[in-house]
Amino acid sequence: MVIHKKRNILLIVLLFAFIFAGCSLQRNDKVVLSDSLQKPPVYFGFFDDNNLLYYQEDNSKVTFFIYDNKIGETLELGTIENYILDTGFTTLVNNRLYYYAGIINHEGEIRNTLFSIDMQSHEISRHDNPDMSLPGVNVFSSGKNVVTLKNERANEIITTYLEFYNTDKSTWEKNLVNKFNELSKTGSALYVMYADDTHIYIIQDVYEQNGKYESYFIQYNQLLEEEKRILLKDDVASFIQAGNGRIIELKIFDDYLYLRDLSGNGFLGKIEQDKIEKVMSADQFLPAASLYHNAMPIFFIREDLTLFALDTKTGELTEYLLNSEEGHSIAQVWHCNDQFLIIAWDESRLQMQYFVDFKELEQLEI
C-alpha cells in the first residue's frame, strides 16, 4: 500500500458556519446550526445538492432541521417524541431517508422503530413492525429494500437475522435466521453486515461444541445467493477478537473491507481470493459518512487531524494532514461527490464546521 502525504494547509477558521467552495471560497455568516454547547446538533445526512439534515435533542424530544443550500436558510421539518437513541446510520431509497431509532412505548420499553423523511416534501413517516430486537441497529439499502441486522434474546437463545422492509409494498420479511445458545456455546450468529446496490455482506460466527468459534466473511447477491465465503484469520481475526468492544461497523469499497469496533479502532483490509490482507489499522481510524454507495472511500484520524483517500483501483492511500491549533480534533466527516462537511472541536469543545470541495483540502486549517 502506497501512502502519499499532503501537508501545509490553509483556510480561515469559521465558528458555527459553513464555508462554501466554488471558484473561490465564500463565507456565509447566516448558517448557525446550534448555539448549545451541551447538546450540539446530530448530523444525519449530507446530500448531493449540498443540503444538510440534522436534529437537535431536548428532553427525549428531537427536532429535525435541514439547511437548504438553494435558499440559504435552515428549515424545521418536525419533531419525534420519546426518542432515546439511534446509531447515526441512515440510508437513502428513492429520495427518502430511512433510519431506526429507539422509541419508548406506553409500557416504558425501548423498541426499535423505522422512520423515514421524504427529502422533497420533508414529511416524516413512521413504519411500525413491533418486535423484541435489542436497541441500536444499523440500516442499509438493497435495491428497493431497507435492510438491517437484528438481534433478539429469549432466555439463553440469541436469534440474529436480516430484516427487509420493501419500500414499494410496505412489507416486512426475515431472512438468514441464525440461532446461538449462550449456555452451551453452540450454533451461529450474524455479527455485523453491510449492503450496497449489488451485494449484501455479513460476518458470521460459527460455534463448535467446545465453545470455540470461527468467523467468516460472506458475500451474497441481492437474491441472498452466497457468492463468496472467507474464513477470517491472522490480522483481521485478531482485530475482531482483540477485546476492545464488539465490531459495530462494516463497510465494503470494491475489494476493500473496513471494520470499526466499539472503542473506535479501525481496520482496513484488501479482500483477496481466500483471505483478508491487512492494509492499515489504527486507534480512532474512522470512515467518513456518505449516503451514496459510489462515494470515494475517505477515512480520518480524530486527534491527528489526518484524512485518507483510498483509490480502490491502484491501492494508493493518499494522506492529508491538516494544520490546526493545539487541542483541535475532527469529530465527524460527511461527503458526497467531491463535497465535504468537516465537523471539528476546539479545546474548549466549541464546534467548528467546514464545507469544502475535495480540491480545497490542501487549503484547510482547523
Secondary structure, DSSP 4 states (H G I P E B T S, - for coil): --EEEE--------BTS-EE-SSS-EE-TT------SSS--EEEEE-TTS-EEEEEEETTEEEEEEEETTTTEEEEEEEESSEEE--S--EEETTEEEEEEEEE-TTS-EEEEEEEEETTT--EEEE-----BPS----EEETTEEEEEEEEEETTEEEEEEEEEETTTTEEEEEEEEEEETTTTEEEEEEEEEE-SSEEEEEEEEE-TTS-EEEEEEEEETT--EEEEEE--HHHHHHHTSSS--EEEEEEETTEEEEEETTSEEEEEEE-SS-EEEEEEEETEEEPB-S-TTS--EEEETTTTEEEEE-TTT--EEEEE-B--TT-EEEEEEEETTEEEEEEE-TT--EEEEEEEGGGGGG-B-
